[in-house]
Structure formats: structure tokens, C-alpha cells
Amino acid sequence: MAGIKSPIVTLTPSPTLDRTYFVKNLVEGGVNRAERVGEELAGKGINVSRGLRLANIPAPGVVPIGNADPTVLERTGSGFISPVWIEGTLRVSTTIVEYDGPTTKINENPRPLKQGDWDAVVALTEKTVLDNDAKWLVVAGAHPQIEETGEIIDLHPLFDRMKSLGVKVILDTSGPALRYWAHQGKATIMKPNAHELAECVGRDLNTLGDVIDAARELNGWGVDCVMASLGVDGIVAITKTHAIHSYTPAVKVINTVGAGDSTIAGFLAAVTNHPADEDAFGVGFDVAEGIAAAVQWGAAKVQQPTSGLQSIENLVEPTIELIPDRARLLGEPAKA
């Protein structure tokens, strides 16, 4: 894919080195031996880029990477990454996958960034978008602090520049950063899960109708489209004019890590391959096609052992409801 322009660029402000241990019959508090260990350069935007490459979309990823591990890109097959090399080490995320059991994940906190390093990341992101004539930017993952001030990274200049370029931004984060940016209303799309959406609006969500009403508050704050990830209930995408529900049949779950990133990749692969009218769904892109692919890719990911999506073959068929059942109870109700 070298030299091919991409309609999509990703930015991962706080990447991780993902180590996955596969074990049988885990004994809590005891000594366990891994049957297999995997290592991947990951982080939410990186995972989106990896997924998009399966659909022949190059999706270069901008990432600040600690220079203490200079071989990490080559070692992990991450040649699509555009790095900003910074002082220090990569944070490490540890995943324990029990065969026929649950998945346990332990994440280190994001490494602080110097202001100059963050400025370089923003500049490289803009350059990468311009070089590719990209129409979408995905900003995904945890937001690190600025070393000199202790403040969280400021995305305002990046949002403002992308708006001036006509680039749509998908923001996928969590915690206080999600709530702050939801109220700012600068992202084209935000992808909270049900619990995060409940926290944003300050009330419990028990039905699809509750989710739709909560997402409409984010629409009112300026977010064009809310992709609410509902676990076993799939995804509801909400704009000011439409609400669409999509889900798949139940699948065997092996590793849930990276499932949300795969849904974003699937969504973008679909909307870039299905151009829509400027007024489609009130946002100018094909939301229905997007979330149908999103739930397919998400279902594919949880059936795979790695933290990054490895294959999009033999996707399960999605169900799409253009008029969701507002009274449908959530399989996993969300507390505010």
C-alpha cells in the first residue's frame, strides 16, 4: 500500500505495547504458565488502522513512541505508523486470555508528553491528513497529560484545523475526556458505550429509547452522530434526524480487546466505499451501511485471539432496524 493515498488517518495519543498471555485453567493468586504469548503495537487508533488495511485502505497512523525501543515498529509489523519519537518507553498493556474463560486486561496509565512533543504530534497529524487528502481523522484512545503543566492534551487546535480542511473527526475516548469533549461538541462522531453515555447525561439507561434520548443530548451539544456501543445489543447510531439499530447473532467470544476499534474500522470502510448525498441521514454519510459493517467487524474481532483484528472473512449477517424498538430492554443496563 506504499505510496497510495488514504481517505482515513488515525491518531493514537497514547500507544501501548500489548502483550497477550494465553492460559488454561488460570489459578488466581497462584503460579500460571502461558501456553502462548503474543506481542503487538497497539492503542485504539493503531488498531483502527490495522483493521482498515484488511479492506485495502492504508490508513496511516500518527503515534508518539518512546525511543527506548527503536525496533518496535519493525518487530511488530507496524510499517504503516508515522512516529514522533520521544524520550522514554512505551507503556505496556497486559491481557490474559483464558481458553473458554474470561479475558483480563491490565493497562498502564498513559505516559505524560512534553508540550513540544504534543505540538509535533499535532503538526505531523495535519501533514499526514494533507498529504493523503484524507476526509476522516480518527482520534482514539487515552489522553495523556502534558508534562510541564499536568493538564490533559488540548485537542482544540486539531479540531479547528480539521474543520477548516473539511475533515470529519471520529473521537473515541473515555472517562473525563469523553465527557468534556461531548459537551464541547466538536467531533463529527463519538462512540461511547452505554455506561459512558449514561455518565455523560447523568442518568441510567435501561432501554433502547433511553439510549436514543441520551444520544440526542450529545447531538444537541454539536456531535453530529453518536455511535452507542451496547455490547450484546449491538450498536445504535443516532443523528438529529435518524436513529438506527444494528446487531448480529451471538458469536463465541475469545478476546474482547480491540472490539470497539474494529467497529470503527468497519464503519469507516463502509462509509468510504458507499458515498452518500450531502443530506444523507442529516450528516452526509451512510450511517446505516456504516453500523451494519461495524457490528460485523466487531463480531469478527471478538472471535479472534489477538488485540488487533486479523481477518474480515466469513462475516456474520447483521440485522438493521431503521426504526428501533424503543421499549427493548438492554441486555446490559447502564448506571450513571
Protein Blocks (a to p, Z undefined) as FASTA:
>chain_A
ZZiacfbdcddfbgcdddddddehiaehiacddfbdcdddedjklmmmmmmmmnopakpa
dddddfklmmlmmmnopakbccdddedddddddddddehiacdddddddddddfklmmmm
mmmmmmmmmmnopabdcdedjddddfklopacdfklmmmmmmmnopacddddehjllmmm
mmnomafbdcddfklmmmmnopacfbfklmmmmmmmmmmnopabacddehjnopadddfk
bccdddddddddfblghklmmmmmmmmmmmmmmccdfkgghlopafklmmmmmmmmmmmm
mmpmbfbdfbfghiacddddfbdcfklccfbdcdZZ
